Amino acid sequence: MTEEAQPQTDARPRSLASQLFELSRHSAIYGIGGLVSRFLAVFMLPLYTSYVSPGDYGRIEILMAAMAVAVVVIRGGANFGFIRFYFLEKGPEYRRRLIRTIFWAQITYSTLVLLLCVVFASEIAGLLGVRYAPRSQLQGSGTSLVIATAVLLWLNVNYAQMTNLFRAEKRSVAFSIATVTNIAITVPITVILVVVYKHGPLGIIVGNLSGTLVVFIALLGYRREQLGLQFDRKLLRSVNRFGVPLMAAALVMWVTNFGDRLMLSKLLHGQFRLVEVGQYSLANKISSAMVLLFTAFQLGWPAFAYSIEDEESAKRTYSYVLTYLMFIAAWAAVGLSLFAPWIVRLLAHKPGYWPASEAIPALAYASVFFAGFIVVTIATGRSRQTKFNWIAATAAAALNFGLNLWLIPAYGMLGAAYATLAAYILLMLVRTWNAQHVYPVRYQWRRVVLLLLVAGALTGIGKALPHSLPLAFALTAAYPLALAAFGFYLPAERKRLRRLLPAHN
């Protein structure tokens, strides 16, 4: 981990190409860890689906959903305010004080939650509906699963802050090394626990926390000088004032991102409810391949976006980033939607999982709108006006909750998938409307709408015709060509593309 902690400053204005290259470079390096993580997550799906029943897989996903909301609450405003405040001052004393304050605050909060989860583990298992039931093909007690999840929760909260510091320092290589090391430890331990010792869902959770524990201990030793006993309550309050509106937004976003698993469990009846949760969770996992495209981007984006000091340059950069990111995400959504039936059967050999393919297209396109949301929301952080964030997220969550109540009883997991898509569309629209009021950016809306319409049309054609692999390949490959036919590319972009053709080499 020898990357320089602080970027060098340069008074000369930087070109758009230079700025986009820096963002791409950091995103690519972040993507090494993300790529390995997502690849192995998909690689492990055949293992999980072979050794764990759909019902047990549903139990795991319900616990992970509950953990997701707990992480947001425990990390508080610091989760979102840390990087922004890191760039407010450049003095080493200030930054050291900020790092130590956030570290000790999150250690304290997460430890209290861990103790509460251990004491009330049985009650929590009953509340979430993950208790063991006879003749249900479930394995292991719900109490043990809750305790293991609580330990994983504690580790995730504190590990995230340690790696968050690498992001603030733009040390993408160090971040990726920590991520890959974590994965390298997690995978073999999980395989041993699930395959050799047959620990089922408990083995999956314990295996996932093992690598995080080892790397977290190593990072504590690596950061020991920066993690001294120092706590600034005033600074913490300032960070929370900035971050709590974003935290509230993330909290209500949980309804959109994870609440559907719980609603499927509560609105459907019988043991099949956990089976359908397992199927829907598999669809989400496969759709998360979309997230890989911009997880790396999301890690590098805030520090990059805030580091552009010239306002006009920042706005121009943001405009192009939105177009390019949604172009890539939409193209991936086309492919993922059309190849969904084959992907599901490849990753899950048990027929009980195969219906998951029906939910993938809606979830994939939901990720496209989430990619746009990531870009447009940076404007409020740059202007430090984040109070509206929770309103936008609440509107999306309310729509998602209402549609789930209406659609899940009639359509099951497919209703949950379309409720998620509708919520993300609304989230991006409302967030954009507010962001344009506080920090106007001339986004290329004609191009954004065009790329979405073409992607949707190709997906619709593929779904309407009989499924075949050649057709899926052809329609996916046709996406950039179809955009060209509708005049999507700018003259400068067409010129660069012609240079890539063999005739110009």
Secondary structure as a PSIPRED ss2 file (coil, helix, strand):
# PSIPRED VFORMAT (PSIPRED V4.0)

   1 M C   1.000  0.000  0.000
   2 T C   1.000  0.000  0.000
   3 E C   1.000  0.000  0.000
   4 E C   1.000  0.000  0.000
   5 A C   1.000  0.000  0.000
   6 Q C   1.000  0.000  0.000
   7 P C   1.000  0.000  0.000
   8 Q C   1.000  0.000  0.000
   9 T C   1.000  0.000  0.000
  10 D C   1.000  0.000  0.000
  11 A C   1.000  0.000  0.000
  12 R C   1.000  0.000  0.000
  13 P C   1.000  0.000  0.000
  14 R C   1.000  0.000  0.000
  15 S C   1.000  0.000  0.000
  16 L H   0.000  1.000  0.000
  17 A H   0.000  1.000  0.000
  18 S H   0.000  1.000  0.000
  19 Q H   0.000  1.000  0.000
  20 L H   0.000  1.000  0.000
  21 F H   0.000  1.000  0.000
  22 E H   0.000  1.000  0.000
  23 L H   0.000  1.000  0.000
  24 S H   0.000  1.000  0.000
  25 R H   0.000  1.000  0.000
  26 H H   0.000  1.000  0.000
  27 S H   0.000  1.000  0.000
  28 A H   0.000  1.000  0.000
  29 I H   0.000  1.000  0.000
  30 Y H   0.000  1.000  0.000
  31 G H   0.000  1.000  0.000
  32 I H   0.000  1.000  0.000
  33 G H   0.000  1.000  0.000
  34 G H   0.000  1.000  0.000
  35 L H   0.000  1.000  0.000
  36 V H   0.000  1.000  0.000
  37 S H   0.000  1.000  0.000
  38 R H   0.000  1.000  0.000
  39 F H   0.000  1.000  0.000
  40 L H   0.000  1.000  0.000
  41 A H   0.000  1.000  0.000
  42 V H   0.000  1.000  0.000
  43 F H   0.000  1.000  0.000
  44 M H   0.000  1.000  0.000
  45 L H   0.000  1.000  0.000
  46 P H   0.000  1.000  0.000
  47 L H   0.000  1.000  0.000
  48 Y H   0.000  1.000  0.000
  49 T H   0.000  1.000  0.000
  50 S H   0.000  1.000  0.000
  51 Y H   0.000  1.000  0.000
  52 V C   1.000  0.000  0.000
  53 S C   1.000  0.000  0.000
  54 P H   0.000  1.000  0.000
  55 G H   0.000  1.000  0.000
  56 D H   0.000  1.000  0.000
  57 Y H   0.000  1.000  0.000
  58 G H   0.000  1.000  0.000
  59 R H   0.000  1.000  0.000
  60 I H   0.000  1.000  0.000
  61 E H   0.000  1.000  0.000
  62 I H   0.000  1.000  0.000
  63 L H   0.000  1.000  0.000
  64 M H   0.000  1.000  0.000
  65 A H   0.000  1.000  0.000
  66 A H   0.000  1.000  0.000
  67 M H   0.000  1.000  0.000
  68 A H   0.000  1.000  0.000
  69 V H   0.000  1.000  0.000
  70 A H   0.000  1.000  0.000
  71 V H   0.000  1.000  0.000
  72 V H   0.000  1.000  0.000
  73 V H   0.000  1.000  0.000
  74 I H   0.000  1.000  0.000
  75 R H   0.000  1.000  0.000
  76 G C   1.000  0.000  0.000
  77 G C   1.000  0.000  0.000
  78 A H   0.000  1.000  0.000
  79 N H   0.000  1.000  0.000
  80 F H   0.000  1.000  0.000
  81 G H   0.000  1.000  0.000
  82 F H   0.000  1.000  0.000
  83 I H   0.000  1.000  0.000
  84 R H   0.000  1.000  0.000
  85 F H   0.000  1.000  0.000
  86 Y H   0.000  1.000  0.000
  87 F C   1.000  0.000  0.000
  88 L C   1.000  0.000  0.000
  89 E C   1.000  0.000  0.000
  90 K C   1.000  0.000  0.000
  91 G C   1.000  0.000  0.000
  92 P H   0.000  1.000  0.000
  93 E H   0.000  1.000  0.000
  94 Y H   0.000  1.000  0.000
  95 R H   0.000  1.000  0.000
  96 R H   0.000  1.000  0.000
  97 R H   0.000  1.000  0.000
  98 L H   0.000  1.000  0.000
  99 I H   0.000  1.000  0.000
 100 R H   0.000  1.000  0.000
 101 T H   0.000  1.000  0.000
 102 I H   0.000  1.000  0.000
 103 F H   0.000  1.000  0.000
 104 W H   0.000  1.000  0.000
 105 A H   0.000  1.000  0.000
 106 Q H   0.000  1.000  0.000
 107 I H   0.000  1.000  0.000
 108 T H   0.000  1.000  0.000
 109 Y H   0.000  1.000  0.000
 110 S H   0.000  1.000  0.000
 111 T H   0.000  1.000  0.000
 112 L H   0.000  1.000  0.000
 113 V H   0.000  1.000  0.000
 114 L H   0.000  1.000  0.000
 115 L H   0.000  1.000  0.000
 116 L H   0.000  1.000  0.000
 117 C H   0.000  1.000  0.000
 118 V H   0.000  1.000  0.000
 119 V H   0.000  1.000  0.000
 120 F C   1.000  0.000  0.000
 121 A H   0.000  1.000  0.000
 122 S H   0.000  1.000  0.000
 123 E H   0.000  1.000  0.000
 124 I H   0.000  1.000  0.000
 125 A H   0.000  1.000  0.000
 126 G H   0.000  1.000  0.000
 127 L H   0.000  1.000  0.000
 128 L H   0.000  1.000  0.000
 129 G C   1.000  0.000  0.000
 130 V C   1.000  0.000  0.000
 131 R C   1.000  0.000  0.000
 132 Y C   1.000  0.000  0.000
 133 A C   1.000  0.000  0.000
 134 P C   1.000  0.000  0.000
 135 R C   1.000  0.000  0.000
 136 S C   1.000  0.000  0.000
 137 Q C   1.000  0.000  0.000
 138 L C   1.000  0.000  0.000
 139 Q C   1.000  0.000  0.000
 140 G C   1.000  0.000  0.000
 141 S C   1.000  0.000  0.000
 142 G H   0.000  1.000  0.000
 143 T H   0.000  1.000  0.000
 144 S H   0.000  1.000  0.000
 145 L H   0.000  1.000  0.000
 146 V H   0.000  1.000  0.000
 147 I H   0.000  1.000  0.000
 148 A H   0.000  1.000  0.000
 149 T H   0.000  1.000  0.000
 150 A H   0.000  1.000  0.000
 151 V H   0.000  1.000  0.000
 152 L H   0.000  1.000  0.000
 153 L H   0.000  1.000  0.000
 154 W H   0.000  1.000  0.000
 155 L H   0.000  1.000  0.000
 156 N H   0.000  1.000  0.000
 157 V H   0.000  1.000  0.000
 158 N H   0.000  1.000  0.000
 159 Y H   0.000  1.000  0.000
 160 A H   0.000  1.000  0.000
 161 Q H   0.000  1.000  0.000
 162 M H   0.000  1.000  0.000
 163 T H   0.000  1.000  0.000
 164 N H   0.000  1.000  0.000
 165 L H   0.000  1.000  0.000
 166 F H   0.000  1.000  0.000
 167 R H   0.000  1.000  0.000
 168 A H   0.000  1.000  0.000
 169 E C   1.000  0.000  0.000
 170 K C   1.000  0.000  0.000
 171 R C   1.000  0.000  0.000
 172 S H   0.000  1.000  0.000
 173 V H   0.000  1.000  0.000
 174 A H   0.000  1.000  0.000
 175 F H   0.000  1.000  0.000
 176 S H   0.000  1.000  0.000
 177 I H   0.000  1.000  0.000
 178 A H   0.000  1.000  0.000
 179 T H   0.000  1.000  0.000
 180 V H   0.000  1.000  0.000
 181 T H   0.000  1.000  0.000
 182 N H   0.000  1.000  0.000
 183 I H   0.000  1.000  0.000
 184 A H   0.000  1.000  0.000
 185 I H   0.000  1.000  0.000
 186 T H   0.000  1.000  0.000
 187 V H   0.000  1.000  0.000
 188 P H   0.000  1.000  0.000
 189 I H   0.000  1.000  0.000
 190 T H   0.000  1.000  0.000
 191 V H   0.000  1.000  0.000
 192 I H   0.000  1.000  0.000
 193 L H   0.000  1.000  0.000
 194 V H   0.000  1.000  0.000
 195 V H   0.000  1.000  0.000
 196 V H   0.000  1.000  0.000
 197 Y C   1.000  0.000  0.000
 198 K C   1.000  0.000  0.000
 199 H C   1.000  0.000  0.000
 200 G H   0.000  1.000  0.000
 201 P H   0.000  1.000  0.000
 202 L H   0.000  1.000  0.000
 203 G H   0.000  1.000  0.000
 204 I H   0.000  1.000  0.000
 205 I H   0.000  1.000  0.000
 206 V H   0.000  1.000  0.000
 207 G H   0.000  1.000  0.000
 208 N H   0.000  1.000  0.000
 209 L H   0.000  1.000  0.000
 210 S H   0.000  1.000  0.000
 211 G H   0.000  1.000  0.000
 212 T H   0.000  1.000  0.000
 213 L H   0.000  1.000  0.000
 214 V H   0.000  1.000  0.000
 215 V H   0.000  1.000  0.000
 216 F H   0.000  1.000  0.000
 217 I H   0.000  1.000  0.000
 218 A H   0.000  1.000  0.000
 219 L H   0.000  1.000  0.000
 220 L H   0.000  1.000  0.000
 221 G H   0.000  1.000  0.000
 222 Y H   0.000  1.000  0.000
 223 R C   1.000  0.000  0.000
 224 R C   1.000  0.000  0.000
 225 E C   1.000  0.000  0.000
 226 Q C   1.000  0.000  0.000
 227 L C   1.000  0.000  0.000
 228 G C   1.000  0.000  0.000
 229 L C   1.000  0.000  0.000
 230 Q C   1.000  0.000  0.000
 231 F C   1.000  0.000  0.000
 232 D C   1.000  0.000  0.000
 233 R H   0.000  1.000  0.000
 234 K H   0.000  1.000  0.000
 235 L H   0.000  1.000  0.000
 236 L H   0.000  1.000  0.000
 237 R H   0.000  1.000  0.000
 238 S H   0.000  1.000  0.000
 239 V H   0.000  1.000  0.000
 240 N H   0.000  1.000  0.000
 241 R H   0.000  1.000  0.000
 242 F H   0.000  1.000  0.000
 243 G H   0.000  1.000  0.000
 244 V H   0.000  1.000  0.000
 245 P H   0.000  1.000  0.000
 246 L H   0.000  1.000  0.000
 247 M H   0.000  1.000  0.000
 248 A H   0.000  1.000  0.000
 249 A H   0.000  1.000  0.000
 250 A H   0.000  1.000  0.000
 251 L H   0.000  1.000  0.000
 252 V H   0.000  1.000  0.000
 253 M H   0.000  1.000  0.000
 254 W H   0.000  1.000  0.000
 255 V H   0.000  1.000  0.000
 256 T H   0.000  1.000  0.000
 257 N H   0.000  1.000  0.000
 258 F C   1.000  0.000  0.000
 259 G H   0.000  1.000  0.000
 260 D H   0.000  1.000  0.000
 261 R H   0.000  1.000  0.000
 262 L H   0.000  1.000  0.000
 263 M H   0.000  1.000  0.000
 264 L H   0.000  1.000  0.000
 265 S H   0.000  1.000  0.000
 266 K H   0.000  1.000  0.000
 267 L H   0.000  1.000  0.000
 268 L C   1.000  0.000  0.000
 269 H C   1.000  0.000  0.000
 270 G C   1.000  0.000  0.000
 271 Q C   1.000  0.000  0.000
 272 F H   0.000  1.000  0.000
 273 R H   0.000  1.000  0.000
 274 L H   0.000  1.000  0.000
 275 V H   0.000  1.000  0.000
 276 E H   0.000  1.000  0.000
 277 V H   0.000  1.000  0.000
 278 G H   0.000  1.000  0.000
 279 Q H   0.000  1.000  0.000
 280 Y H   0.000  1.000  0.000
 281 S H   0.000  1.000  0.000
 282 L H   0.000  1.000  0.000
 283 A H   0.000  1.000  0.000
 284 N H   0.000  1.000  0.000
 285 K H   0.000  1.000  0.000
 286 I H   0.000  1.000  0.000
 287 S H   0.000  1.000  0.000
 288 S H   0.000  1.000  0.000
 289 A H   0.000  1.000  0.000
 290 M H   0.000  1.000  0.000
 291 V H   0.000  1.000  0.000
 292 L H   0.000  1.000  0.000
 293 L H   0.000  1.000  0.000
 294 F H   0.000  1.000  0.000
 295 T H   0.000  1.000  0.000
 296 A H   0.000  1.000  0.000
 297 F H   0.000  1.000  0.000
 298 Q H   0.000  1.000  0.000
 299 L H   0.000  1.000  0.000
 300 G H   0.000  1.000  0.000
 301 W H   0.000  1.000  0.000
 302 P H   0.000  1.000  0.000
 303 A H   0.000  1.000  0.000
 304 F H   0.000  1.000  0.000
 305 A H   0.000  1.000  0.000
 306 Y H   0.000  1.000  0.000
 307 S H   0.000  1.000  0.000
 308 I C   1.000  0.000  0.000
 309 E C   1.000  0.000  0.000
 310 D C   1.000  0.000  0.000
 311 E H   0.000  1.000  0.000
 312 E H   0.000  1.000  0.000
 313 S H   0.000  1.000  0.000
 314 A H   0.000  1.000  0.000
 315 K H   0.000  1.000  0.000
 316 R H   0.000  1.000  0.000
 317 T H   0.000  1.000  0.000
 318 Y H   0.000  1.000  0.000
 319 S H   0.000  1.000  0.000
 320 Y H   0.000  1.000  0.000
 321 V H   0.000  1.000  0.000
 322 L H   0.000  1.000  0.000
 323 T H   0.000  1.000  0.000
 324 Y H   0.000  1.000  0.000
 325 L H   0.000  1.000  0.000
 326 M H   0.000  1.000  0.000
 327 F H   0.000  1.000  0.000
 328 I H   0.000  1.000  0.000
 329 A H   0.000  1.000  0.000
 330 A H   0.000  1.000  0.000
 331 W H   0.000  1.000  0.000
 332 A H   0.000  1.000  0.000
 333 A H   0.000  1.000  0.000
 334 V H   0.000  1.000  0.000
 335 G H   0.000  1.000  0.000
 336 L H   0.000  1.000  0.000
 337 S H   0.000  1.000  0.000
 338 L H   0.000  1.000  0.000
 339 F H   0.000  1.000  0.000
 340 A H   0.000  1.000  0.000
 341 P H   0.000  1.000  0.000
 342 W H   0.000  1.000  0.000
 343 I H   0.000  1.000  0.000
 344 V H   0.000  1.000  0.000
 345 R H   0.000  1.000  0.000
 346 L H   0.000  1.000  0.000
 347 L H   0.000  1.000  0.000
 348 A C   1.000  0.000  0.000
 349 H C   1.000  0.000  0.000
 350 K C   1.000  0.000  0.000
 351 P H   0.000  1.000  0.000
 352 G H   0.000  1.000  0.000
 353 Y H   0.000  1.000  0.000
 354 W H   0.000  1.000  0.000
 355 P H   0.000  1.000  0.000
 356 A H   0.000  1.000  0.000
 357 S H   0.000  1.000  0.000
 358 E H   0.000  1.000  0.000
 359 A H   0.000  1.000  0.000
 360 I H   0.000  1.000  0.000
 361 P H   0.000  1.000  0.000
 362 A H   0.000  1.000  0.000
 363 L H   0.000  1.000  0.000
 364 A H   0.000  1.000  0.000
 365 Y H   0.000  1.000  0.000
 366 A H   0.000  1.000  0.000
 367 S H   0.000  1.000  0.000
 368 V H   0.000  1.000  0.000
 369 F H   0.000  1.000  0.000
 370 F H   0.000  1.000  0.000
 371 A H   0.000  1.000  0.000
 372 G H   0.000  1.000  0.000
 373 F H   0.000  1.000  0.000
 374 I H   0.000  1.000  0.000
 375 V H   0.000  1.000  0.000
 376 V H   0.000  1.000  0.000
 377 T C   1.000  0.000  0.000
 378 I H   0.000  1.000  0.000
 379 A H   0.000  1.000  0.000
 380 T H   0.000  1.000  0.000
 381 G H   0.000  1.000  0.000
 382 R H   0.000  1.000  0.000
 383 S H   0.000  1.000  0.000
 384 R C   1.000  0.000  0.000
 385 Q C   1.000  0.000  0.000
 386 T C   1.000  0.000  0.000
 387 K C   1.000  0.000  0.000
 388 F C   1.000  0.000  0.000
 389 N H   0.000  1.000  0.000
 390 W H   0.000  1.000  0.000
 391 I H   0.000  1.000  0.000
 392 A H   0.000  1.000  0.000
 393 A H   0.000  1.000  0.000
 394 T H   0.000  1.000  0.000
 395 A H   0.000  1.000  0.000
 396 A H   0.000  1.000  0.000
 397 A H   0.000  1.000  0.000
 398 A H   0.000  1.000  0.000
 399 L H   0.000  1.000  0.000
 400 N H   0.000  1.000  0.000
 401 F H   0.000  1.000  0.000
 402 G H   0.000  1.000  0.000
 403 L H   0.000  1.000  0.000
 404 N H   0.000  1.000  0.000
 405 L H   0.000  1.000  0.000
 406 W H   0.000  1.000  0.000
 407 L H   0.000  1.000  0.000
 408 I H   0.000  1.000  0.000
 409 P H   0.000  1.000  0.000
 410 A H   0.000  1.000  0.000
 411 Y H   0.000  1.000  0.000
 412 G C   1.000  0.000  0.000
 413 M H   0.000  1.000  0.000
 414 L H   0.000  1.000  0.000
 415 G H   0.000  1.000  0.000
 416 A H   0.000  1.000  0.000
 417 A H   0.000  1.000  0.000
 418 Y H   0.000  1.000  0.000
 419 A H   0.000  1.000  0.000
 420 T H   0.000  1.000  0.000
 421 L H   0.000  1.000  0.000
 422 A H   0.000  1.000  0.000
 423 A H   0.000  1.000  0.000
 424 Y H   0.000  1.000  0.000
 425 I H   0.000  1.000  0.000
 426 L H   0.000  1.000  0.000
 427 L H   0.000  1.000  0.000
 428 M H   0.000  1.000  0.000
 429 L H   0.000  1.000  0.000
 430 V H   0.000  1.000  0.000
 431 R H   0.000  1.000  0.000
 432 T H   0.000  1.000  0.000
 433 W H   0.000  1.000  0.000
 434 N H   0.000  1.000  0.000
 435 A H   0.000  1.000  0.000
 436 Q H   0.000  1.000  0.000
 437 H H   0.000  1.000  0.000
 438 V H   0.000  1.000  0.000
 439 Y C   1.000  0.000  0.000
 440 P C   1.000  0.000  0.000
 441 V C   1.000  0.000  0.000
 442 R C   1.000  0.000  0.000
 443 Y C   1.000  0.000  0.000
 444 Q C   1.000  0.000  0.000
 445 W H   0.000  1.000  0.000
 446 R H   0.000  1.000  0.000
 447 R H   0.000  1.000  0.000
 448 V H   0.000  1.000  0.000
 449 V H   0.000  1.000  0.000
 450 L H   0.000  1.000  0.000
 451 L H   0.000  1.000  0.000
 452 L H   0.000  1.000  0.000
 453 L H   0.000  1.000  0.000
 454 V H   0.000  1.000  0.000
 455 A H   0.000  1.000  0.000
 456 G H   0.000  1.000  0.000
 457 A H   0.000  1.000  0.000
 458 L H   0.000  1.000  0.000
 459 T H   0.000  1.000  0.000
 460 G H   0.000  1.000  0.000
 461 I H   0.000  1.000  0.000
 462 G H   0.000  1.000  0.000
 463 K H   0.000  1.000  0.000
 464 A H   0.000  1.000  0.000
 465 L C   1.000  0.000  0.000
 466 P C   1.000  0.000  0.000
 467 H C   1.000  0.000  0.000
 468 S C   1.000  0.000  0.000
 469 L H   0.000  1.000  0.000
 470 P H   0.000  1.000  0.000
 471 L H   0.000  1.000  0.000
 472 A H   0.000  1.000  0.000
 473 F H   0.000  1.000  0.000
 474 A H   0.000  1.000  0.000
 475 L H   0.000  1.000  0.000
 476 T H   0.000  1.000  0.000
 477 A H   0.000  1.000  0.000
 478 A H   0.000  1.000  0.000
 479 Y H   0.000  1.000  0.000
 480 P H   0.000  1.000  0.000
 481 L H   0.000  1.000  0.000
 482 A H   0.000  1.000  0.000
 483 L H   0.000  1.000  0.000
 484 A H   0.000  1.000  0.000
 485 A H   0.000  1.000  0.000
 486 F C   1.000  0.000  0.000
 487 G C   1.000  0.000  0.000
 488 F C   1.000  0.000  0.000
 489 Y C   1.000  0.000  0.000
 490 L C   1.000  0.000  0.000
 491 P H   0.000  1.000  0.000
 492 A H   0.000  1.000  0.000
 493 E H   0.000  1.000  0.000
 494 R H   0.000  1.000  0.000
 495 K H   0.000  1.000  0.000
 496 R H   0.000  1.000  0.000
 497 L H   0.000  1.000  0.000
 498 R H   0.000  1.000  0.000
 499 R H   0.000  1.000  0.000
 500 L H   0.000  1.000  0.000
 501 L C   1.000  0.000  0.000
 502 P H   0.000  1.000  0.000
 503 A H   0.000  1.000  0.000
 504 H H   0.000  1.000  0.000
 505 N C   1.000  0.000  0.000
